[in-house]
Amino acid sequence: MNVRDFTFDHYGRLLDAALDNGYTFYTLHDYVTRSDHDSPYIIVRHDVDRKVGTARSMARVEAERDVSTSYYFRTSTFSPETVAEVSELGHEVGYHYEDLAKTRGDFEAAHERFGRNLARFREHVDVTTICPHGSPLSPHHNLDMWRGEYTIEDYDLLAEAYLSVDTGNDDDAIPSYVSDTGRDWGTDVAGFGRISTTDDLIAGLGSGGCERLYLLVHPGRWSRNPAEHLQRVAWDLAAEAGKSTARTVHSIGRTSSDRIARAMRERV
């Protein structure tokens, strides 16, 4: 975990390095609706899990550089005023859905909830793409909503953040997926190497070895001043510990369920 990283100064330098090295920025909507893409390029996605004020500040930092990115809001972070400002700054707004987790795995109820929430969002902003929330405290994966009879096209959507973009960090012909989750970019990119810090990422942009990138940036992880930075680091340390515990509990639960199911089959 990089405790001195993920400040607005770092993010501004990252944007400037991309622009200085000729990168084109794509929203998810723009990426999936184009048949060809300028190279080099970056798709930037923001999951607004919390800290809406920071997300609005980040949207302004990007707009000052004429950069457009995609912002995905949960129902808990959505407001008409916020999405209006973000959209007016030139960014894409989408739905950061968590309906399967919220309905405790009830597939039909999840789709009913998804449809209501999407309609609510669309009362205030045009939504054409979506992205699942990780819901680390739930054993249910929200992306599984699309493994049944429903498709995103049923909701007049163009793209899903994971399903609609091919990525591969060992194939430089498609975008490398790089995420700030855990305060560490933590990935290897073909043609460049290991990227852990924002400075590593900036170096990659200037190397000619990171020509196609898909960045996940959580605004709530980035800080605008020193006091906020201390708060963010403390929060992320606690959050990562909580996620680790949740993963262990879910793993134990699945193992126990498998044992019970196996014992019942043997009894039959």
Phi, psi and omega in degrees: 000125183269097188286341181261001183264182173064050171252164177295331175298315177299317184293320177299318179293327177296313178299316181296320179296319178297314180294317180297332181261015171081020180285141170265133177265133177239137163285166178298318179302312182295322182296313186282343181265358177260140177276339176222159185228139175295147179236138001282162180214162177224128167264125180243124179241135177245121172266112183269082182281330182197184175053061183299323180300322178293322178298318179296320177296319180294321178298324178289319178302318179292316182297326177300335180257009181060038179253131178250134180224180182251131179244125180247120185253136169284168175297331181282344180248357181279139167208147180303321182294317182294310183292331176296315180295314182298318179294318180294336177282356176101011182261160174276142175242132178225177182261123178265087193276148178215035191287327179291321177293318182294331180261014176056041175086004178283106189299310182294316179297325179297318180288326175297316179294318179301313181298319179295314182293320178297319178297321178297315178301316186289349173292341187238340184203150178285121180243118180240349179225157183223165180210135181282143170277144183293332180043062187297339181273359180251145175281354184262135180263120185298333179296338180293350176302335185258016179262005179248219186280342183272148175233163178294333178296334177299340181250018181055043178254148181267330187203152171243134193304329180262319187283337189260359181232119175283128178231156177189115184283354177250012180227106185283004177274346179231163185298140171274132181270122183229124186235145178273010180304131180080016181057037179202120180299327166047055178208163174248134182244128179302133179091352178227302182128211186283134174237113178245319184250167176296327176297323175299317181295318177299318177298322179297323180295329180270357186271342187081004182256001180233066189281339183224113184230145173236104185262132169256118181238118177270110180305325182294349179269347186257148186241147182262345182203168185300318181296318179295326181296316178300319179296317181297315181298315180298317180298313183294323176299315180293319182295317180295324176296317179296319179297319180298317178296317181297318179298321179295315180298315180296322180295317178298318180298317180293321180296316179297318179297319179296320181295318179297315180297319180294319179295323179292321179295320180293326180293325178287000000 
